[in-house]
Amino acid sequence: MCFVNTKIINIKNITNMINYDEFMKTKNIIHNDKSSDSCDNLKLLVETGADGVSYTRTDKLLLFNTEVLMIDSDNNYYYEYPLIRFCDIVDNINFSFFSNNNNSIKLNYVIGDKIYEQDEIKEFILVSAIYTEIKFRIVFKNKPLVDDIVQIQYRCYYLNNEHRKTLSNTVQTLTNKYIDGCVYPIDV
């Protein structure tokens, strides 16, 4: 949920939305396979003068304590991991699970107070969603074991200042609308 505006916005009447896919097709994005360090990639963006730089980031989560897990209405265990805002865009999200008990696992996304399946969202335009909390929800069918590992891998983008400003306006992806720093479902 987004609690930033005190005015009521009729989202259906907004017509000047930027089409994210069309916008990205026209940009010169350099992918850096050599570094997953934020500073290195920002430096590359400045040095090359490109429209943007992308790189792959991997977060490994080692479960030290199973008591921190919550239980949902289907009696599945879950853990919510906030998406850290250190870049402008995140996409190509994949995850893997390493366990001794062959636990069934899935990844959902929590945007505000709404839960999405992994295949429902393809990207997060973080520069356009400054007032919306986004989390990865790791759902376990059975209670996992201590020392189980979840690995989340995703591509991060830094855009130059001009393109950051453009995407900080109203943007529409295939699955969401980004308006005034908040994320809304496409069907709103």
Phi and psi in degrees as a GROMACS rama.xvg file:
@    title "Ramachandran Plot"
@    xaxis  label "Phi"
@    yaxis  label "Psi"
@TYPE xy
-120.863  122.068  CYS-2
-115.575  43.0091  PHE-3
-96.2799  -38.6996  VAL-4
-93.0586  138.467  ASN-5
-91.9454  -15.9564  THR-6
-88.0309  154.059  LYS-7
-91.275  128.744  ILE-8
-107.819  130.449  ILE-9
-90.269  95.6102  ASN-10
-61.8561  -33.488  ILE-11
-65.4209  -22.5126  LYS-12
-89.6473  -2.91535  ASN-13
-78.3288  121.346  ILE-14
-111.98  -16.7751  THR-15
-95.3209  41.5175  ASN-16
-79.5671  143.058  MET-17
-84.136  129.176  ILE-18
-80.3996  112.307  ASN-19
-58.2117  -47.1793  TYR-20
-61.6064  -44.1314  ASP-21
-65.2687  -40.5243  GLU-22
-59.692  -49.0075  PHE-23
-69.0556  -29.9814  MET-24
-61.9973  -27.1098  LYS-25
-93.9275  3.2954  THR-26
-103.503  145.342  LYS-27
-90.2151  95.8823  ASN-28
-103.593  125.379  ILE-29
-96.4745  127.502  ILE-30
-94.4147  131.032  HIS-31
-106.517  105.758  ASN-32
-83.2034  -11.7172  ASP-33
-86.122  -19.6914  LYS-34
-147.208  139.368  SER-35
-108.963  13.5829  SER-36
-84.5671  129.022  ASP-37
-57.4962  -45.1005  SER-38
-63.4857  -42.2475  CYS-39
-60.1051  -40.3833  ASP-40
-75.1902  -34.6216  ASN-41
-65.0414  -39.7094  LEU-42
-62.047  -43.1473  LYS-43
-62.2036  -39.9306  LEU-44
-59.8606  -45.9297  LEU-45
-67.9821  -44.873  VAL-46
-65.3882  -36.893  GLU-47
-88.3012  -21.8696  THR-48
69.9299  18.2354  GLY-49
-70.4389  167.061  ALA-50
-69.5381  -29.199  ASP-51
-169.467  165.71  GLY-52
-129.905  136.811  VAL-53
-120.172  155.323  SER-54
-155.639  163.06  TYR-55
-100.163  133.455  THR-56
-118.469  142.596  ARG-57
-126.626  125.705  THR-58
-109.033  124.71  ASP-59
-107.639  126.009  LYS-60
-112.744  117.971  LEU-61
-101.146  125.083  LEU-62
-81.5536  110.443  LEU-63
-91.7479  -29.3228  PHE-64
-145.668  116.252  ASN-65
-77.0993  -10.7896  THR-66
-71.849  -15.6828  GLU-67
-79.9744  -10.378  VAL-68
-73.015  146.523  LEU-69
-102.65  165.861  MET-70
-120.771  130.295  ILE-71
-89.8185  -175.98  ASP-72
-67.5205  -17.7272  SER-73
-95.5148  12.3291  ASP-74
62.9232  27.1323  ASN-75
-90.6023  145.108  ASN-76
-85.4014  145.526  TYR-77
-149.484  159.898  TYR-78
-136.634  133.553  TYR-79
-104.093  126.886  GLU-80
-117.071  112.776  TYR-81
-66.9488  138.551  PRO-82
-75.8272  115.541  LEU-83
-76.8917  133.314  ILE-84
-91.1022  76.9595  ARG-85
-112.469  5.14959  PHE-86
-144.984  -178.759  CYS-87
-91.5322  -36.2644  ASP-88
-140.246  145.464  ILE-89
-128.642  132.681  VAL-90
-150.346  -173.467  ASP-91
53.2458  51.683  ASN-92
-86.1576  125.809  ILE-93
-133.699  156.88  ASN-94
-143.886  157.658  PHE-95
-140.897  160.055  SER-96
-134.84  132.373  PHE-97
-119.987  115.75  PHE-98
-145.259  154.456  SER-99
-89.42  -9.08217  ASN-100
-114.351  15.4063  ASN-101
49.9328  45.6976  ASN-102
-68.9498  139.024  ASN-103
-77.9293  133.597  SER-104
-139.853  150.909  ILE-105
-144.285  162.167  LYS-106
-115.756  127.475  LEU-107
-118.043  168.749  ASN-108
-118.814  139.69  TYR-109
-113.477  117.115  VAL-110
-116.982  111.029  ILE-111
64.4269  -113.667  GLY-112
-116.355  14.1111  ASP-113
-109.486  137.708  LYS-114
-102.51  132.216  ILE-115
-118.314  144.833  TYR-116
-70.5776  157.144  GLU-117
-59.9695  -37.134  GLN-118
-79.6824  -3.43809  ASP-119
-83.3409  -22.5977  GLU-120
-124.642  131.703  ILE-121
-103.584  -25.6186  LYS-122
-154.733  161.493  GLU-123
-124.37  121.782  PHE-124
-92.1358  84.8181  ILE-125
-64.0891  -34.189  LEU-126
-65.9395  -21.1612  VAL-127
-98.9002  -3.66353  SER-128
-122.929  44.2614  ALA-129
-67.1191  -20.1758  ILE-130
-105.702  8.30392  TYR-131
-116.48  130.717  THR-132
-81.8403  132.139  GLU-133
-123.531  131.429  ILE-134
-133.396  151.317  LYS-135
-88.1255  131.021  PHE-136
-110.425  114.162  ARG-137
-94.6976  116.097  ILE-138
-110.13  126.388  VAL-139
-108.806  129.048  PHE-140
-66.3633  -41.4902  LYS-141
-117.651  159.223  ASN-142
-62.3905  123.782  LYS-143
-73.4646  170.715  PRO-144
-100.594  155.183  LEU-145
-59.6595  141.209  VAL-146
80.5949  3.41544  ASP-147
-66.8984  150.551  ASP-148
-124.38  132.125  ILE-149
-112.223  131.518  VAL-150
-119.363  123.718  GLN-151
-113.983  125.066  ILE-152
-120.817  135.398  GLN-153
-152.924  158.558  TYR-154
-94.2942  133.774  ARG-155
-111.869  146.2  CYS-156
-124.761  139.153  TYR-157
-112.348  132.249  TYR-158
-108.236  153.766  LEU-159
-68.3593  167.169  ASN-160
-58.9163  -40.3825  ASN-161
-60.0665  -45.5203  GLU-162
-75.4  -30.1159  HIS-163
-61.4734  -44.4516  ARG-164
-62.6359  -41.4751  LYS-165
-61.4367  -45.9437  THR-166
-76.9642  -10.7336  LEU-167
-80.6012  -2.60067  SER-168
-86.5018  -154.793  ASN-169
-81.5289  124.235  THR-170
-129.599  143.763  VAL-171
-126.073  129.354  GLN-172
-105.678  -173.987  THR-173
-68.0565  -21.768  LEU-174
-118.459  -19.7895  THR-175
-143.374  161.957  ASN-176
-115.878  138.419  LYS-177
-115.516  113.359  TYR-178
-135.865  127.941  ILE-179
50.8716  40.2653  ASP-180
81.9785  5.05063  GLY-181
-118.641  156.102  CYS-182
-107.826  133.905  VAL-183
-129.23  149.945  TYR-184
-62.4491  152.025  PRO-185
-62.8094  -29.2363  ILE-186
-85.9072  7.69405  ASP-187
